[in-house]
Every structure is written in structure tokens, then in C-alpha cells.
Amino acid sequence: MRMIDQLPSAPVRPADAHKGTFGRVLVIGGSRGMSGATSLAGLGALRGGAGLVYLAVPSEILPVVAAMEPSYLTIPLATDEEHGCLSADGLKGLRTACVGKDALALGPGLGQSRGVATIVNSLFSEVSQPMVVDADALNVLAPQRAAGPRILTPHPGEFARLIGSDIATVQQQRAKLAAEFAAAHRVILVLKGQGTVVTDGDRVAINRTGNPGMATGGSGDVLTGLIAALLAQGMPAFEAAQLGAHLHGLAGDLAAAELSQPALIASDLPKFLAQAWQRYLG
């Protein structure tokens, strides 16, 4: 393993740019009772610098999602009425929605059902664009060959399930196990937690930003959208994951300094990403 300490450069923002210059992100997720997860991922993508952010969600929750941020573009999809999540009937519409997008974020608030599993595994193996796979998408993902760059962002519990182990073992060997998994499956792995590990199986970066106040529901959704935005702006997958983890943690540190760790909530993170960018760009 090669340890990487230097942060990558930020995407260039030319003076003659337009919104298409900075990429189109498609966030796929949401379910009954979990509309906030997709919205937080969308905010992470917007604050990450993406030019256009699309949220593809079950039609049942679209009005709630659309009301949270006027900058979103929303795509209603077929709803599994029993489970309140995306139906496999929406897969054709999702394939169409993927056309012309520069990066995808798959999983925030997605829920779990047979239809969700079909959607996740189909897109993972078919879509060539870079994709961040998080949350419920990780829980239904089957071992298979990816059609393009993939960044998986599990917390220790999710990673333990992926490798058939337990959390204690994962926490004792975070970098080693993460690198082995990334190499075996040819993905970028972002193992979240204190000292988030970012690895492609060869290179390993340990993130030094962040604090316990970020251990709150929805924090990981913001990270998913943020990394997707960096991918959409043309950053390679490892570098996008490394910079995304750094900025996400830095936003958390800045938020905690002003609000305290106990009072920090996930929706604070997109707001403090502006300050994190300023600190990083210096």
C-alpha cells in the first residue's frame, strides 16, 4: 500500500464557464419516510460545485423533495406502493435519466425491496458514468463487474456485512481490509468513521478532518452528493473521494466550532461547505 498525504487540486473553474461546464449529477434514492436523505445528497452535490443536480425519486415523495431546495431538478419515478420506494417499473425511466449525466449518486434513502435490488444491480453493471454507491444501495449490491468507475462509501457496519465480518474486526484493520476489498473488486472504497480510509487497493489516504458531532443521521448522504459533484467536474475517482472526504470533514469541523458538536446536524454541513471551500482554496 502507498500512503497518500497530499490533497489533490480542485477542479478548474474557467472564467467563460456555464452550468454545463461543471457537470450534471443524478442522485437516485428516496423512499417513504426517507425523503430527507436524497435532499441532503442533492445539497452536497450543489455545494460541491456541480452545475446541475437532478433528483430521481419515487413520485410519492417528489413534492416533499422538490420543496426542500429550488435549485434541484426532479424526476418522478414509479413507486412500489407496498414498500414506498422505487419500483422496478421505473428502471426504464432511470436508464433514460442517466443519459447525458456526468456522475451518479445511488442509494441515499433508497429503502430495500426486490425492485430496489433490481435497480441497483442493473445500473451498477450497465451505466458507464462514475457512480457513488452508498447506504441502502450497498445493502442490496451483489458481487459483479462494474460498467464504470465506482466509489463505495460504507460505514463500518455496512463494510462488515460486505466482507462477511464484524465491526470490531473492521475497526482493528481498517486500512488493510479496505485496501484488500478495493483491489479485489476494482472499486474505490471510502470506509467512513474516525480517520476515514480512501483506497483503490494500491493508494491509501487517511482523512484527518471531521469530529464526533458528524455522527448524526444524514451526514453520509451529504458526502455522497459532494463526491458525485467532484466526479461530475472531471476529477478521477480516487482524487474525488479523497477531496470529498476532506471537505466534508472540514465543513463538520467549522460547523462544530460555531454550533458545538452536540448541536451539529446533517443539514448544517452543506451550509459550512462554503467555508470549507474557502479554507481549502486559501
Beta strands, then each sheet from edge to edge (+ up, - down):
strand 1: 2-3
strand 2: 24-28
strand 3: 52-58
strand 4: 73-77
strand 5: 79-80
strand 6: 85-86
strand 7: 103-106
strand 8: 131-133
strand 9: 150-152
strand 10: 188-191
strand 11: 197-199
strand 12: 203-206
sheet 1: 1+ 12+ 11- 10+ 9+ 8+ 7+ 2+ 3+ 4+
sheet 2: 5+ 6-
end
